[in-house]
């Protein structure tokens, strides 16, 4: 998975200065404390932190900043607070990395990066652009090393399942049941709109096959959550989230073929019986699951050049990168804690919070299909861990341990016979 390595200050701002219009009118305890000691630079930094980051939700940046600046000067940095040099930054952070046992290095790195961005964002930077780039690179290099170390140490386990276990696990998924119900409802052909989706007259039947109450209407759609017992009123099939997910995925894997006015369903299950039908159903269900996972994760095939990826990174890319990490965590050991996501939502603001909200909505949709399990943690069902290994873990460079070596050799392998 590619990591964003910003090359200019404009791409590394932690949020937006306009995030809180009232920020300039509020004096926090941290800022008051800094002012009372005559440390105007720290006071201005704390005002910037509150307006642009969520650092204060994690800890107190001031002691970390003061400690870092002491080490920075000890390793040759000057007294100027409006510019920083790369070499003493690297030396000071190396000290934290090797000698410090008290402070959270991740928090230290965030504070130091924030302190670098603060004068640049506030038009106070007194050094050159090259000096800023070098200082930023020194910090990002350590951040990347920490990230790589955390990734490389983990092992993604894919359990060995027999064919019988694979069949049972896939048939338990709501995805499998809804897939079969939808194909049965569809028949051979259905009319489609100019946008290549089902027409309004078919929305109710298609949605019902997927356990959703919805109706197509020409005007006055449902703007908010419908009341109890009321169907969702939509003007297009794309506004029914589950129907939109299935439709796009079935088109992508070739089960549905779109024409100018009609869509044709290719249903290989209709002409088979017995174990052959079971095998086909398992293959289609896994293909559909893989397609839904990939719908929400980061796809960077278009960004073969890493510099181009930096330039073209969009909000959708950021949300995809976050979902990629969450699904990977959900597939490892005990999964990703539900509480951790809730804390992230509560402690972030602005664009960062929106990214987590989008991720939570995506997880909700995947949980509804059984592709992610949720209790105290988000977890990937054992029967689908192979899909996550293929789609995310291997591309991310993680070590993947396939308990059955045949899974590593053949994506279509369904498990050993009984």
N, C-alpha and C positions, 0 to 999 in steps of 0.2 A: 504494500500500500504506500503510495507516494505521500511524502510529507511536504507541507508548504514551507518553503524557505524564503521568506520575504527578502527582497533586495533593496527596498527603500522604505523610509519611515512611513510613507503613505499607506503601505500595505500591512503595517504592523500595529496600527493604533488599536488599543484595547477599548473598543466601543466608540462612542461619538460624544464630543464635547457638549452637544445640544441635548443630550439624553435627559438631563434634569435642568429645567429652566430656573428652578429655585436654588440650585446648588450654590450660585454665587452669593446668595443672601444668608446662607447658613454657616455658622462657625461651629465646627465639631469640637468635642473634648480634646481630640488629638491635635487639632489645629491650634486651639487655645493653649494647650500645653507647650507646643512648639514656639508659639509667639511669646509666651511668658518667659522663655529661656533666651529670647533674642535670636532664635534660629529662624529667620524669615524664609530661607530656602525650604526648610522642612515644612513650614506652615503652608507655603504655596504648593508644595508637593502633595500634602495631605488633601488640600482642596481639590487638586487635579485628580487624585486617586478616587475621592468620593464621587466626582462627576463622571469619571470615565471607566472605572473598573469595579470589580466586586471583591477586591482584596480585603477590605475591612470585614467582610462576612467570613473570611477564613482565619484571620488573625490580625495582630497589630503591626502594621508595616514599619512604624517609626524605630523601634529598637533594632529591627533587622537592618534598616537603612543605615542607622548610625554605626552599627557594628561593621557592616560592609565597608563604609567609607573609612573607618579606622584601618581596616586591613588594606584597602585600596591605597591609602597614603603610605602605609608601612611598606608596601611593595613598589613604591616609586611614583604613585599618583600624586598630582599636584593639588593645591587647595581650591582650585576653581570649581565651583559647583554647577557651572553651565556647560561643561564639556568633560568627557571622560576619555581616557586612553585605553587602547585594547590590551596592551601587555599587563599593566597592573590589574585590570579587570580579570583577565585570565588567571593571574597568579592568586588574586584574592579568592576567586571562585574555586580554584584548585585547593586552596586551604580548607574551604568549607567541605569540599568533596572528600578530603583525606583526613582532616584533623577534627572537624567539628562533630560532636556527638549530641548536641542539644537541640539544634534547629532543624526544621524540615527543609531539606535542600530544595524541594520543589517550590516552597513558598519563598525561599531566598531568591531563587532564580526569577520568579514572577515579580518580586519587589525590585530587583536590580534592573530587569527589563523595563518595568514601569518608570523607574528613575531615569533611565536613558531616554525613554519616549517623552517624558514630561517636559524637558526644556525644548525639545524639537517641536512638540505639539503646541507649546506656549510661546513660540517664537523667541525663546531665550537662549537657544543653542549658540555658543560663541565659537565652536570649532568648525572645521571644514566638513563638507559632505563626505569626503573620503575618510575622515576621522570617525564620523558617525557610523559609516558602513563597517569599518573595521571593528568598532566597539560592539556593534550589533552582532556581527559575525562571531565574535569571541563568545558572546552569551549563547547564541543559537547553537554553536558547536557543542557546548556542554549539554544543552537541552536535548539535542539530537542523540548524543551519546547515552544520556540517561534513558531516553525513549527506546533506543535500540536495545540497550541492556535489558530493560524490562520486557520487551517483546521476545528477545532471543532466549530468555530463560524459561519461557513457558512451553509446555508440550500439550498439543491438542490430541485428545484420545478419541479414537473412533472404535466403538465396541464391535465385537464379532457377533453377528446375528445370523441365525439360520433363515432359510427362505420362509419357513412357517412364521418365525418371529417378525420378519420384515413385513409379511402380508398382514399379520394381525395388527402390527403397529401402524401401518398405513391406513388400514380400514377403520381404525379408531379415530382418525383425524376427521373433524368436521369438513375439511377441504375435500376429502375423498367422497364423502356422502353427497355434498353439494355439487361436486363435479358431475357425478352420475345423474343426479336429479336435473341438473341444468341441461345436460346433453339429451336426456329423455324428453324434457320439455321442448327443446329446440326443434327436434325433428330433422328434416333435410335442409330446408332453406327458410330464411327470414328476411323481410325487408329491412333495409338500412337507410339512414338519412345521408345527406350529402357529406356529413362528417365521418361516415363509416361506422356509425353506432346504431343500435336498435331504434326503431321509430317509437313514438310515444305510445302507440296502441299496444306494444309488446312489453312495455316497461313493467307493468303489474305482474304479468305471468313470469317473466324472467327473474324479477326480484323475489317473487314468492318461492321459486325453485331454489333460491339461495337464502331462504329464511329471512327475507326482508319485506316489510310491508311498505310498498311504494306505488304510486300511480303517476302516470304521465298527464300533465295538464298544459294547456296552451298559455295560460297566464296565472298570476298569483301563486307562485311556488312557496313552499315552506321556507321561511327566512331563518327560523331558529329550530330547536328541537321540537318535533311534533308532540302533542299531548298524548296521554295514555289512550291506547286503542285507536289512535289516528295514524293513517299512513303518511309517509313522507311524500309531499307533492313536489314533483320536479318537472322541468320543461325539457330536459334532455337526460338520456340514460347515463351520461357521464357524471351527473350529480348524485347518483347512488353509489357511494364509495365501493361497496363490495362488488356490485355489478361491474363497475368500471375496472376494478382489479382483475376479475375473472375474464372479462372481455378482452382486455389488452393482452393478458397472458395467453389465452387460448389462441388468439390471432398470432402471437409471437411463436408459439410452439407448433403452429400449423394445423391445429384441430379445426379452427375456423378460417375459411378463406373468404376474403372480401372481394365483392364485385362492385360495379358502379351503383347498382340499386339493391342487390341482394347479397346475403352472406350464406355460404354453404358450409355445413358441418360435416367433417370427415370423422366418422365414428368407427374406429377399428374394433370396438368392443361388440358392435352389433353382429358381426359375422363370426364370432369365436365363442367357444364354450370351454368349460372345465379349466384345467391348469393354464392353457394358453390364454384364456380370457383374464385369469388372475395375474399372469405375468404382464400382459398389456396394461391392465389397470394399475399395477404397481409402477410401471415405467411412466405412464402418463401422469400419475399423481406426483411422482418425484420430479418430473420435468416441470409440472405446474408449480410445485413448491419452490424449486430452484429459481424459476422465473419471478415469483413473488419476492423472494429474498433479494434478488438482484435489482428489483424495482426500487428498493429503498437504500441500497448501498452505493458507495462511491465507485463510479466507473470512469477510469482515466485512460482508456484506449486512445482517445482523441488527443491526449497530451503526452505524446512520446518524448517531447523535449521538456525537461523539467522547468526551464525558464518560462516556456510558453504556458505551462500549467500554473505557474505563479501568477502570470498576467491575466489568465482567463478564469481564475477561481471565482465561482459564483456562490450565492447563498445556497443554492441547491447542492453544489459540490460540498459545502461545509456541512450541511445536514446529512449528506450521504457518508461523509467521512466519520461523523459522529455515530451514525447508525451502524456502519461497518465495525467500529470499535465495540459498540454495545452488543451486537450479535456475536462477535468473537468472544467477548467476556461471558456471554450467556452460554457458550458452548464449552467453556473450560471449568472444570471442577464443580464448584457449587453454584456457578452462574453469577449474574450481575444483580446486586442487591436492589430491591424495589425502593428501599429507604434511601439509598445513595442517589437515585434519580430524583426522588422527592426533595432531597436536600439541595441538589443542583438547581432544581426549578425555583426553590425558595431563595437561594442565595445569589442568583444571577439576575441581571436586568437587561433591558434592551435587546439587541440582536442575539446576544448569547442565550438569553432566556427563550427567545423565539426558537432557536435551534433545538433546545431541549424539549420545548413544547411539541415541535414537529416530530421529534424522535419518539416522544411518548405516544402521540397519535398513531404513528407507524407501528409501534409495538402493540398498541391496542388492536389494530387491524390484524396483525399477524397472530396475536393471541386468540382472536376470534376464529381463526382458521385452524388452530392447534399447532401452528408452526413454531410458536414460542409458548412455553408453559410458564405460568405465573402463580407463585404463592408468596413466600417472603423474598424470592429471587426470580429473575427472569432466566429460564433455562431452555436449551434446545432439546427436543425429544431425542432419545437415543437413535430412533429409526431415521432421523434426518441429520445427524451429526456428520455423516459422510458428505452431504450436500454443502454444509457450512465449511467443511475442510477443503472441499474442491473450490468453492466460490470465494472464500475469504482467507482461511488459515494458510493454505499453501501460497497464494499470491502475496500474503503479508510476510512470508519468509519464516513462519513458525515451524518448528519440528512437529510433524504429525505422526502419531503412532497408530498404525492400523493393526488392530488385534488379529484380523484376518487379512493376510497379505494380498488376497485376491481383490479386496476393496481398493488397494493402492494401484493395482494393475488395470482394473476395468471399472469405469464409472457405472456401467449398466449391470454389474454383478448384483444379484438379488439375495445372495447368501447361500450357504451350503444346504444341500438337500437333506431331508430327515431320513 
